Amino acid sequence: MSSTDKKKVHDKPAKEVNEQEKEVLEEIIEELEEEAKEKKEEATKEEAEAEVEDASGENDEETSGEKAEDKKKGLFKKDKKDPLKEKIDELNDRLIRQVAEFDNFRKRTDKEKAQMFEQGQGSILEKLLPVIDNFERGLQAVPEAEKDGAFADGMNKIYKQLMKQMEDLGVTPIEAVGKEFDPNFHNAVMQVESEEYESGIVAQELQKGYMFHDTVLRHSMVGVTQ
């Protein structure tokens, strides 16, 4: 056996011993590290709990102090006025007032325009009433023998067309005969005797009256029973 082979035989058990010792040492190191880690975690936890207790006491004092300070700041803010905000509020208030005034002016102007237009329209329609009166007198004056003629029929159609246009414009005749006398609608020019109507009732219509919407365009000229 050579010297080299003798060396290999003697080296093999030494390597095996070293590896076993290394494994044992590694296990011991791991256990020590785990134990140190657990102790460190426990210590950290205890320190954190202590800090929380200390902080809670300090926070109570700080909170009360902060509340008092905030209260002072709030009172200070209430006492202190912002000039810019005041100016904005003033301008906003003026704008709202001007808009409201303009809206009232517009409504008032529209109402006045409508009234002026209605008055002008009523004035024109009132001037047409004598034409209607003459139409009615003309139709009443047609002889009985000619009432079925072409001329009378044409006049009657024109009269109906005229009255339809007046009605579309808001002109309607006032009912008089058989109604109780009302000075708001009737103009009594004479007293008459009547067996058909009681006293104070319109028995005769001398001139027809007309309404323009809710306004009297012309009062009815009537005779009232005694």
C-alpha positions in Angstrom: 0.0 0.0 0.0 1.3 3.4 -1.0 1.6 6.4 1.2 -1.2 8.1 -0.7 -3.6 5.3 0.0 -2.7 5.4 3.7 -3.5 9.1 3.8 -7.0 8.6 2.2 -7.8 6.0 4.8 -6.8 8.2 7.7 -8.6 11.4 6.2 -12.1 9.8 5.7 -13.2 9.5 9.3 -12.0 13.1 10.1 -14.2 14.5 7.3 -17.2 12.6 8.6 -16.6 13.9 12.2 -16.3 17.5 10.9 -19.6 17.3 9.0 -21.4 15.9 12.1 -20.0 18.6 14.3 -21.0 21.2 11.7 -24.6 20.0 11.6 -24.8 20.0 15.4 -23.4 23.6 15.6 -25.9 24.8 13.0 -28.8 23.3 14.9 -27.6 25.0 18.1 -27.2 28.3 16.3 -30.7 28.1 14.9 -32.2 27.4 18.3 -30.3 30.3 19.8 -31.4 32.6 17.0 -35.1 31.5 17.4 -34.9 32.1 21.2 -33.3 35.5 20.7 -35.9 36.4 18.1 -38.8 35.5 20.5 -37.2 37.5 23.4 -36.7 40.5 21.1 -40.4 40.3 20.0 -41.6 40.1 23.6 -39.4 43.1 24.6 -40.6 45.1 21.6 -44.3 44.3 22.5 -43.8 45.4 26.1 -42.1 48.6 25.0 -44.9 49.3 22.6 -47.6 48.8 25.3 -45.7 51.1 27.6 -45.4 53.7 24.9 -49.1 53.5 24.2 -49.9 54.0 27.9 -47.6 57.0 28.1 -48.9 58.4 24.9 -52.5 58.1 26.0 -51.8 60.2 29.1 -49.9 62.7 27.1 -52.6 62.7 24.4 -55.3 63.5 27.0 -53.4 66.5 28.1 -52.6 67.5 24.6 -56.2 67.0 23.5 -57.6 69.2 26.2 -55.0 71.8 25.4 -55.7 71.5 21.7 -59.4 71.8 22.3 -58.9 74.9 24.3 -56.6 76.3 21.6 -59.1 75.4 18.8 -61.9 77.1 20.8 -59.8 80.2 21.1 -59.0 80.0 17.3 -62.7 79.5 16.6 -63.7 82.5 18.6 -60.9 84.5 17.0 -62.2 83.5 13.5 -65.7 84.5 14.4 -64.6 87.9 15.6 -62.4 88.4 12.6 -64.3 89.4 9.4 -63.1 88.8 5.9 -63.3 92.0 3.9 -63.3 90.1 0.6 -66.2 87.9 1.7 -68.2 90.9 2.9 -67.7 92.6 -0.5 -68.8 89.5 -2.3 -71.9 89.1 -0.1 -72.7 92.8 -0.7 -72.4 92.5 -4.4 -74.5 89.3 -4.4 -77.2 91.0 -2.4 -77.3 94.0 -4.8 -77.5 91.6 -7.8 -80.4 89.7 -6.3 -82.2 92.9 -5.6 -81.6 94.3 -9.1 -82.8 91.1 -10.7 -86.0 91.1 -8.5 -86.6 94.8 -9.4 -86.1 94.1 -13.1 -88.5 91.2 -12.9 -91.2 93.3 -11.2 -90.6 96.1 -13.7 -91.0 93.6 -16.6 -94.2 92.2 -15.2 -95.6 95.7 -14.5 -94.7 96.8 -18.0 -96.3 93.7 -19.6 -99.5 94.3 -17.6 -99.6 98.0 -18.6 -99.0 97.1 -22.3 -101.8 94.5 -22.2 -104.2 97.0 -20.5 -103.3 99.7 -23.1 -103.8 97.2 -26.0 -107.1 96.1 -24.5 -108.3 99.7 -24.1 -107.3 100.5 -27.6 -109.0 97.4 -28.9 -112.1 98.1 -26.9 -112.2 101.7 -28.2 -112.2 100.5 -31.8 -114.9 97.8 -31.1 -117.1 100.4 -29.4 -117.0 102.5 -32.6 -118.3 99.4 -34.5 -121.4 99.1 -32.3 -123.4 101.7 -34.2 -122.7 99.9 -37.4 -124.2 96.7 -35.8 -127.2 98.7 -34.6 -127.8 100.0 -38.1 -127.5 96.5 -39.5 -130.1 95.2 -37.1 -132.5 98.2 -37.9 -132.0 97.5 -41.6 -132.9 93.9 -41.2 -135.9 94.7 -39.1 -137.1 97.2 -41.7 -137.2 94.6 -44.5 -140.8 93.9 -45.5 -142.2 90.5 -44.8 -142.6 89.8 -48.5 -138.9 90.4 -49.2 -137.4 88.6 -46.2 -136.9 85.5 -48.2 -135.3 87.3 -51.1 -131.7 87.2 -52.1 -130.9 90.7 -50.9 -132.3 90.1 -47.4 -130.6 86.7 -47.2 -127.2 88.3 -48.2 -127.6 91.0 -45.6 -128.4 88.5 -42.9 -125.4 86.4 -43.7 -123.1 89.4 -43.5 -124.6 90.4 -40.2 -124.0 86.9 -38.8 -120.4 86.9 -40.0 -119.9 90.3 -38.4 -121.3 89.1 -35.1 -119.2 85.9 -35.2 -116.0 88.1 -35.7 -117.1 90.3 -32.7 -117.6 87.2 -30.6 -114.2 85.9 -31.5 -112.7 89.2 -30.3 -114.4 88.8 -27.0 -117.5 91.0 -27.6 -120.8 89.4 -26.3 -124.3 90.9 -25.9 -125.6 91.7 -22.5 -128.8 89.8 -21.6 -131.5 92.3 -20.6 -135.2 91.4 -21.1 -136.5 89.3 -18.3 -133.5 90.0 -16.1 -133.5 91.9 -12.9 -132.4 95.5 -13.4 -128.6 95.8 -12.6 -127.1 99.3 -12.9 -123.7 97.7 -13.6 -125.0 96.4 -16.9 -128.3 98.3 -17.6 -129.1 101.9 -18.2 -132.8 102.6 -17.3 -134.2 105.4 -19.4 -137.9 104.8 -18.8 -140.4 102.9 -16.6 -143.1 100.8 -18.3 -146.1 98.9 -17.2 -146.1 95.1 -17.7 -148.4 92.3 -16.8 -145.7 89.8 -17.7 -142.8 91.0 -15.5 -142.7 92.0 -11.8 -141.5 95.4 -10.6 -137.8 96.0 -11.1 -137.5 93.6 -14.1 -136.3 94.7 -17.5 -139.3 94.6 -19.8 -138.0 96.3 -22.8 -134.6 96.7 -24.5 -134.2 100.0 -26.5 -130.5 99.5 -27.3 -128.5 96.4 -27.0 -125.5 96.5 -24.6 -122.2 94.6 -25.0 -119.4 93.2 -22.9 -115.8 93.1 -23.9 -114.4 90.2 -21.9 -115.1 91.2 -18.3 -115.6 94.9 -19.1 -118.9 96.6 -20.1 -118.3 98.0 -23.6 -121.7 99.6 -23.7 -124.6 99.5 -21.2 -128.0 98.2 -22.3 -130.6 101.0 -22.7 -133.7 99.5 -21.1 -137.2 100.1 -19.8 -137.9 98.7 -16.4 -141.3 97.7 -15.0 -142.8 99.9 -12.3 
